[in-house]
Amino acid sequence: MSPPVAPPGWSRWLVPPAALAVHLSIGQAYAWSVFKPPLESALNLDGTESALPFQFAIVMLGLSAAFGGTLVERNGPRWAMTVALVCFSSGLLLSALGAETKQFWLIVVGYGVVGGIGLGIGYISPVSTLIKWFPDRPGMATGIAIMGFGGGALIASPWSAQMLESFGTDHSGIAQTFLVLGLSYAVFMTLGVLLVRVPRTEKPVEKAPSAFEGVQVSANSAVRTPQFWCLWLVLCMNVTAGIGILEKAAPMITDFFADSSAAVSASAAAGFVALLSAANMAGRIGWSSTSDLIGRKNIYRVYLGVGAVMYALIALFGDSSKPLFILCALVILSFYGGGFATIPAYLKDLFGAYQVGAIHGRLLTAWSTAGVLGPLIVNWIADHQKDEGKSGASLYTLSFIIMIGLLVVGFVANELVKPVAARHHVPAPKEEAVDA
């Protein structure tokens, strides 16, 4: 399948909306915490069990991105977006069947495995193309697209909550909600498939540098460099810290203020999830664009260093001030989103644009690891503390201390990133101009 080449006069600004159509859809994954309480009630699950579909989805995201990255580079963004559409929508439909028949394993397989493959292929589908279209502003370009993934829950969270309220929170209502999501996202993702194009030449913008200038490193060589593994640690630690809050956001804010006079209702908790999604989305475009100005290493110093301070403030004072809790959580999620949006540009700076999509796919195994670590740390500790008779903010104090330690590890790894040694460089093949 040949990638669709842009005709003469095609505006590069049509490519980010195509990427957004896919990323806003698959970003529904970030609204998973809205489904946790009804699933736990309808299928008699605990917090750790109800996190399994989300955890599997993130694991499969990383694995499919790693193994499919080379295919995405070879076959182009339209092929990748089509695969993502089929897998993601099918996963939601299988989840609907699992909920209707009360077969939780089918939700895990549908949402987690099949849908997770759609997440991974869909996530990396536009990255290489965007960097080639926007060699002058790679951080901004990838930020525009990847903010859609962070902002997906801004739509999906209140929408899903409203459907659950209308259809009911029993197994049948959950099934109907999954069904509507699966069909709706299939239609929306089709828009991205039809709109995406690749540039005709390697230099689509006059007076801008070619994406292929400077250092170029192949994907196979990149994974043998210490820079790749330092960035792997940076991404893993930053994601673990953010996803620990995000996956359990709705029940977490409820627990924090359950014993106070300012108790949080289910609808307010869903609103908090939507707020986190907005911060996640804003961080992806805001912080990644800032990285074009101050540099990638400096922006990760902010993500990891200030992020650790935010976690410390929540652990120490979060249960005494709802505004402080919300503000710190929003900052952490903005850094979480910013980290995702900035990493492709960081990779391009270090390894060049030659096989940046495939390198990015391999790096996303860090997300798979974090997708297990973050929810496992927070849910397992919270369940264990609950068994010991604790409640409220004390369910999460130990988790937050662990997150601070992980962010410090990521900070050190970022400081160790240096330019790639010359022995790993390869001359990148120049793309041939396409005749009209």
NUFIKE-401588 format. One record per residue (C-alpha): residue in one letter; x, y, z. Coordinates in steps of 0.5 Angstrom, whole numbers, padded with zeros to 4 digits, always signed. Layout:
! NUFIKE-401588
AXYZ;...
//
This chain:
! NUFIKE-401588
M+0000+0000+0000;S+0003+0006-0002;P+0003+0013+0002;P-0002+0018-0001;V+0003+0024-0003;A+0000+0031-0003;P-0001+0034-0009;P+0002+0041-0011;G-0001+0046-0007;W-0003+0042-0001;S-0003+0045+0006;R+0001+0042+0011;W-0003+0045+0016;L-0009+0040+0014;V-0004+0034+0017;P-0005+0036+0024;P-0012+0035+0024;A-0012+0028+0021;A-0007+0026+0026;L-0012+0030+0031;A-0018+0026+0029;V-0015+0019+0030;H-0011+0021+0037;L-0018+0025+0040;S-0021+0018+0039;I-0016+0013+0042;G-0015+0018+0047;Q-0021+0015+0050;A-0017+0010+0054;Y-0015+0016+0059;A-0023+0016+0061;W-0022+0009+0063;S-0023+0011+0071;V-0030+0013+0069;F-0032+0006+0068;K-0028+0003+0074;P-0034+0004+0079;P-0039+0001+0075;L-0035-0005+0073;E-0033-0006+0080;S-0040-0006+0082;A-0043-0010+0076;L-0038-0015+0076;N-0036-0016+0083;L-0029-0013+0082;D-0024-0010+0086;G-0019-0004+0084;T-0013-0008+0082;E-0018-0012+0077;S-0022-0007+0074;A-0015-0003+0072;L-0013-0010+0068;P-0016-0007+0061;F-0013-0001+0062;Q-0006-0004+0064;F-0007-0009+0058;A-0008-0003+0053;I-0002+0001+0055;V+0002-0005+0055;M+0000-0007+0048;L+0000+0000+0046;G+0008+0000+0047;L+0009-0007+0044;S+0005-0006+0038;A+0008+0001+0037;A+0015-0002+0038;F+0014-0008+0033;G+0010-0004+0028;G+0014+0002+0028;T+0018-0001+0022;L+0011-0003+0018;V+0009+0004+0020;E+0015+0008+0017;R+0014+0003+0010;N+0007+0003+0009;G+0005+0010+0011;P+0000+0014+0016;R-0006+0012+0012;W-0005+0004+0013;A-0003+0005+0020;M-0009+0010+0021;T-0014+0004+0018;V-0011-0001+0022;A-0012+0003+0028;L-0019+0004+0027;V-0021-0003+0026;C-0017-0005+0032;F-0019+0000+0037;S-0027+0000+0035;S-0027-0008+0035;G-0024-0007+0042;L-0030-0003+0044;L-0035-0007+0041;L-0032-0014+0044;S-0032-0010+0051;A-0039-0009+0050;L-0040-0016+0048;G-0036-0018+0055;A-0040-0013+0059;E-0047-0016+0056;T-0045-0023+0058;K-0041-0021+0064;Q-0035-0024+0062;F-0030-0020+0064;W-0024-0023+0061;L-0027-0021+0054;I-0027-0014+0056;V-0020-0015+0058;V-0018-0018+0051;G-0023-0013+0047;Y-0021-0007+0051;G-0014-0009+0053;V-0011-0013+0047;V-0015-0012+0041;G-0016-0004+0043;G-0009-0004+0045;I-0006-0005+0039;G-0010+0000+0036;L-0008+0005+0041;G+0000+0003+0039;I-0001+0003+0031;G-0005+0010+0032;Y-0001+0013+0036;I+0005+0013+0032;S+0002+0013+0025;P+0003+0021+0024;V+0009+0022+0028;S+0014+0021+0023;T+0010+0025+0017;L+0009+0031+0022;I+0016+0031+0023;K+0018+0031+0016;W+0012+0036+0014;F+0015+0041+0020;P+0022+0040+0020;D+0022+0048+0023;R+0018+0046+0029;P+0018+0039+0031;G+0016+0040+0038;M+0010+0044+0036;A+0008+0039+0030;T+0008+0033+0034;G+0005+0037+0040;I-0001+0039+0036;A-0003+0032+0034;I-0001+0028+0041;M-0005+0033+0045;G-0011+0030+0042;F-0009+0023+0045;G-0009+0027+0052;G-0015+0031+0050;G-0019+0025+0048;A-0022+0024+0056;L-0024+0031+0056;I-0029+0029+0051;A-0030+0021+0053;S-0030+0022+0060;P-0037+0027+0061;W-0040+0023+0055;S-0039+0016+0058;A-0041+0019+0065;Q-0047+0021+0061;M-0049+0015+0057;L-0048+0011+0064;E-0053+0015+0067;S-0058+0014+0061;F-0057+0007+0060;G-0055+0005+0067;T-0049+0003+0071;D-0051-0005+0071;H-0047-0009+0066;S-0053-0008+0060;G-0052+0000+0061;I-0044-0001+0061;A-0045-0005+0054;Q-0049+0000+0051;T-0044+0005+0053;F-0038+0001+0050;L-0042+0000+0043;V-0044+0007+0042;L-0037+0009+0043;G-0034+0004+0038;L-0039+0006+0033;S-0038+0013+0034;Y-0030+0013+0034;A-0030+0009+0027;V-0034+0014+0024;F-0029+0020+0027;M-0023+0016+0025;T-0025+0015+0018;L-0024+0023+0017;G-0017+0022+0019;V-0015+0016+0014;L-0018+0020+0008;L-0015+0027+0010;V-0007+0025+0011;R-0002+0026+0006;V+0006+0025+0006;P+0010+0031+0003;R+0012+0031-0004;T+0020+0032-0003;E+0024+0032+0003;K+0024+0040+0004;P+0017+0042+0004;V+0018+0049+0007;E+0022+0054+0003;K+0027+0057+0008;A+0027+0051+0013;P+0032+0046+0014;S+0031+0039+0011;A+0028+0034+0016;F+0034+0030+0014;E+0040+0035+0015;G+0045+0033+0021;V+0046+0027+0025;Q+0042+0021+0022;V+0041+0014+0026;S+0038+0008+0024;A+0033+0005+0029;N+0037-0002+0030;S+0043+0003+0032;A+0039+0007+0036;V+0037+0002+0041;R+0044+0000+0042;T+0046+0007+0044;P+0046+0009+0052;Q+0042+0016+0050;F+0036+0011+0048;W+0036+0008+0054;C+0037+0014+0058;L+0031+0017+0054;W+0027+0010+0056;L+0028+0011+0063;V+0026+0019+0063;L+0019+0017+0059;C+0018+0011+0064;M+0019+0015+0070;N+0015+0021+0068;V+0009+0017+0065;T+0009+0012+0071;A+0008+0018+0076;G+0003+0021+0071;I-0001+0015+0070;G-0001+0013+0077;I-0006+0019+0078;L-0010+0019+0072;E-0012+0011+0072;K-0015+0012+0079;A-0017+0020+0078;A-0024+0019+0080;P-0024+0015+0086;M-0018+0018+0088;I-0021+0025+0089;T-0027+0022+0092;D-0023+0018+0097;F-0018+0024+0099;F-0024+0028+0101;A-0029+0023+0104;D-0028+0024+0111;S-0029+0032+0110;S-0034+0037+0109;A-0033+0038+0102;A-0034+0031+0100;V-0034+0030+0092;S-0040+0027+0088;A-0039+0022+0082;S-0041+0027+0077;A-0036+0032+0080;A-0030+0026+0080;A-0032+0025+0073;G-0031+0033+0072;F-0024+0032+0075;V-0022+0027+0070;A-0024+0032+0065;L-0020+0037+0068;L-0014+0033+0068;S-0015+0031+0061;A-0015+0039+0059;A-0009+0039+0063;N-0006+0033+0059;M-0008+0036+0053;A-0006+0043+0054;G+0001+0041+0057;R+0002+0037+0050;I+0002+0043+0046;G+0004+0048+0051;W+0010+0045+0054;S+0012+0041+0047;S+0012+0048+0044;T+0016+0051+0049;S+0021+0046+0048;D+0023+0049+0041;L+0025+0055+0045;I+0029+0052+0051;G+0031+0046+0049;R+0029+0038+0050;K+0033+0037+0056;N+0031+0043+0060;I+0024+0042+0059;Y+0025+0035+0062;R+0028+0038+0068;V+0022+0042+0069;Y+0017+0036+0068;L+0021+0031+0073;G+0024+0036+0078;V+0018+0040+0079;G+0013+0034+0078;A+0017+0031+0084;V+0015+0038+0088;M+0008+0037+0086;Y+0008+0030+0089;A+0011+0032+0095;L+0006+0038+0096;I+0000+0033+0095;A+0003+0028+0100;L+0004+0033+0105;F-0002+0038+0104;G-0007+0035+0099;D-0012+0033+0104;S-0013+0039+0107;S-0014+0044+0101;K-0018+0041+0095;P-0015+0047+0091;L-0008+0045+0092;F-0010+0038+0091;I-0013+0040+0084;L-0008+0045+0082;C-0002+0040+0084;A-0005+0034+0080;L-0007+0039+0074;V+0001+0041+0074;I+0003+0034+0074;L-0002+0032+0068;S+0001+0037+0064;F+0008+0035+0065;Y+0006+0028+0063;G+0002+0030+0057;G+0008+0035+0055;G+0013+0029+0056;F+0009+0025+0051;A+0009+0030+0046;T+0016+0033+0047;I+0020+0026+0046;P+0019+0025+0039;A+0023+0032+0038;Y+0028+0030+0043;L+0029+0023+0039;K+0029+0027+0032;D+0035+0032+0036;L+0039+0026+0038;F+0038+0021+0032;G+0035+0025+0026;A+0029+0024+0022;Y+0031+0018+0018;Q+0027+0013+0022;V+0025+0017+0028;G+0018+0013+0027;A+0021+0007+0028;I+0025+0009+0034;H+0019+0012+0037;G+0015+0006+0037;R+0021+0002+0040;L+0022+0007+0046;L+0014+0007+0047;T+0016+0000+0051;A+0017+0005+0057;W+0010+0007+0056;S+0008-0001+0057;T+0012-0001+0063;A+0009+0005+0066;G+0002+0003+0064;V+0003-0003+0069;L+0008+0000+0074;G+0003+0006+0075;P-0004+0003+0076;L+0000-0003+0080;I+0003+0002+0085;V-0003+0006+0087;N-0008+0001+0086;W-0004-0005+0090;I-0002+0000+0096;A-0009+0003+0096;D-0012-0004+0097;H-0007-0006+0102;Q-0008+0000+0106;K-0016-0001+0106;D-0015-0008+0108;E-0011-0005+0114;G-0017-0001+0116;K-0014+0006+0113;S-0018+0011+0109;G-0018+0018+0106;A-0011+0021+0104;S-0007+0015+0108;L-0009+0010+0102;Y-0004+0014+0097;T+0001+0017+0102;L+0006+0011+0100;S+0005+0011+0093;F+0006+0018+0092;I+0013+0018+0096;I+0015+0012+0091;M+0013+0017+0085;I+0017+0022+0088;G+0023+0017+0088;L+0022+0015+0081;L+0022+0022+0078;V+0028+0023+0081;V+0031+0017+0078;G+0028+0020+0071;F+0032+0027+0073;V+0038+0024+0073;A+0037+0020+0067;N+0036+0026+0063;E+0042+0029+0066;L+0046+0023+0063;V+0044+0025+0056;K+0049+0027+0051;P+0050+0027+0043;V+0050+0020+0040;A+0057+0018+0038;A+0059+0018+0031;R+0060+0011+0030;H+0052+0010+0030;H+0051+0015+0024;V+0049+0013+0018;P+0048+0017+0011;A+0040+0018+0011;P+0037+0016+0004;K+0034+0023+0001;E+0027+0022-0001;E+0026+0023-0009;A+0021+0028-0011;V+0015+0026-0014;D+0013+0028-0021;A+0006+0032-0021;
//
